[in-house]
Amino acid sequence: MPTAPHIALDSPAAVDGRHIRAVTFQSVRMEYLGRVLGEVSLAAVGSRALVVGSGRGLLARGLARLGFETVAADPSPAATALALDADGGPGVTYLTTPAEELDLPDRSFDLVYCADTLEITERPDAVLMESARVLRPGGAFVYDTVNRTPVSRLVYLGAFQTVPSTRIMPRGRYAAHRLRRPVELAESLDRAGLSAKDVSSFKPRDVRSLVRATRGRRRGTLTDDQLPDLVDMVLEPEGRPVVTYLGYAVRRA
């Protein structure tokens, strides 16, 4: 098997790999957010939202379009620069800051969405404590992450960062011990003062479409706009998360 070129953790290529994932997940993230907003009775207009692990800012701009005053926080200066270049309108403030030590005031947000973070951090409790700190009491913490199963290891440790034809991430970004089962994450949420409310599985309707989309995007034969329709991610609220799952919790008073 040929050796894939090294990708630095903070390089534009690494940020691009995260962006492929963000584009693919965008529709299901927004669908789930709509459900959460209804369950917690949170109106977007007049509320403040924070996206932790915002990458190029795709999700943050989606929240801004709903009416949220939005802050997009990412630890990567390269990601922040690319997000600023991609931003086509007002409503989002971009900030470079680590998820484990957010440079933001206490109780300043109604909604925090944690993306592309919980599955890579060595300090998940610190991420959750910081997210809870910046949430107002009753505010919603929403996340998506990767379960720790044999299949998720094949996808994230194998296909996404080892196999040359489907590799979109630098080696070492994902590790088995950083992938967490829903029950483990629920315990961490509780320690942070966040009451877990829901876990929903999501996956591509056909896993072969994800492989084709990843290869096509790497080769330049597919654009970002084509990825969501090709992959077609679907929510499975009653399904057991085999690879990826969404969830939300509420900040206790």
N, C-alpha and C positions, 0 to 999 in steps of 0.2 A: 504494500500500500504506500503511495507517495506521501511524503511528509508535507503537511500544510504549512505555509509561512506563519511565522510568529505574529500575533496581534497583541500590541501593547494594551494594557487594561484601560488606559485613558486616551487612546488614539481615536481619530475620527472613524476608523474602521470598526473599532469596538462599539462606539456609539451608534454606528450604522446597524450593527447586529441587533442592538437593543431596539432600534427603531423598527426593524422588520417585525420583531415580536410585538411592539406597541401597535403598529398598524394592523396586524392580524387580530389582536385582542380588542381593538378600539370599540367595535360594535357591541361585543358582549359586555365589556366594561360599562358602556353607557346604558345598556339595557338593564344591567344589574343595579346601577346607580339610581335609575328611575324608580325601580322597585323599592330600594332603600329609602329614598326621599319620601315616598308615600307612606312607608311604614313608620318612619320617625316624625312625620308631619313637618318636614323642613322645606320651606320655600326657597328657591334659588335666589330670587331677586331680594336684595337687602341682606344677603348672607355672605360669609367669607369662607373660602375653601383653600386648602393647601394640598398640593400634590407632592409627595415625597418620592424621590427617584423619578423625576419628571422627564429625563432624557431630552429629546428635542421639543417637548412641550405639547405633543399632540393631545393628550388627555386634558391638560390644563386649559388648552384653547377650547376643547369641547365643553368644559365646565363654565368657562367664561361666556360661551354662546348661550348657555342655559340662563345666565344672569348673575352667576356668582362673581364676586370680586375675588380673583384667584392669584395665589402665589405658587410659582413652580420652583421647587427646591431640588437641586441635584448636587452630588459631591464632585462632579466632573466639570472643570472649566471648559473643556472641549464641548461637552453637551450643552452647557449654558450658551456658549458662543453660537453653536448651530441652532439652538432654539431661538435666539434673538434674530438670527438671519432668516429663519423660517416664519417668524411672526408677522401676520398680515394685518393686525389691528390691535386696538386697545383692549384692556381688560385683564391682562396677565402681567405680573411682576416676576422677573426671573432672578433667582438667587442661587449662588454657589455655596453650599453648606452641607456637611455630613449629616446623615439621618440620625446618627447616634448623639449628635450635639447640635441641634438646630439653633441657629442664631435668630430666634424669634421670641416674642413675648408670651408670657403665660396667658391661657384662656382667650386667645385671640382669633380662634376659628370655630366655625359651626360644623365643618366637615373636613376630615383629613382622609386622603386616599393614599395608601402606601403601595407603590408599584415597583416591580423589578428591584426589590430591596430585601425582603425577609428571607429569600432563598439564597442570598449572597453574603449577608452580614455574619460576622463571627459574634456579634453582640445583639441578638434579637431583643433581649429584655431592655437594653438601652434604647433601641429604636422605638419600642412600644411605650416606654416611660416618657420619652420625649414627645411622641405623638399625643399621649394623654395629657401631658403638661400644657401643650398649646391648644388643646380642645377646651371649650367651655363645658360645664356640667350639662349633660343631656345631649352633647354633640355626638356625631356619628363618626366612627373610625371604620373605613372600608379598605379592603386589601384584596390582592390576589397573589397567590404563591404556588409553590410546587410541593406535592406530596412526596413522601419517601417510600417508593415502591420499586420493585424490579423494573417495571415498565418506565417509570420516570427516570431511572438511572440510565436506561438505554437511550432515551430521548435527549436528556439534558447533559449527561456526562459523556454520552457517545455521539449521537448525531449532531448536536448543536455545538460541540467544542472539540471533537476528535476526528470525525470522518471528513476528509477533505471536501467531498462534493456537497455536503450539507452544513458545513461548519460556518457559524455566524458569530461565535463568541470566542474570546481568548481562552486558552487553556488555563484552568485554575479558577475561572469565574464561578463555576458550580462545583460543589463537592458533596458527597453523599451525606456527611454529617451536618451540612447546612440545610438540607431539605427536611421539612418538618411535617409530621402527621397532624391532622386537624385537632386531635385530642391534646397533643403537646402544645400547639399554638393557643388553644383555649386556656390552658393553665397559665401560659405567659401573659395572655390578655388579662386574666383575673389579677395576677400580681401587679399589673400596671394600673389597676383601677378601672378596667374596661370590662363590661359585661357582654360576653359573646351572645349573639342573637341568631346567627344563621351561618350555615356553610352550604355552598352550592357548587357542584361539579360543573366544569365546562370542558369542551373538547371539540376538535374538528369533526364535522359530520362524517368525513371520510379521511382517515389518517394519510392515505396516499396523496390526497390533495395538498396536505401540508408539506410533504416531501417535494412534490412538483413545484410548489410555490417557492420554497426555500432555494431550490436549485435555480429556478428561473430568475429570482431576484438577484442571486449571486452572479449569474451570467449576464445580467442586464437585459434579458429578454422580457421581463415583466416589470411593470411600474408599481409604485406604492398603491395607486388607485385600483389596480387589478387584484391585489392580494386578498382583500376582505371577501369579495365574491367567490374567488377561487377556493379559499380555505373554508369559509362558511362555519365559523365557530358557533356552537349552540350551548345554551344553558341546560343543565340537568339538575334541577333543584332537589329531586329525590334520589339522584344517583350517587353511588360511592365514588369519590374522587380517585381515579387511577393515576392521573398525572397532575393536572392543575385544578385549583379550586379558588373560588371567591368566598368572601365572608364579610360580616360586619359586626361591630360591637358598639355599645353606647357608653360614653363616659359617665361614671357614677358621680353623684354629687359629693 
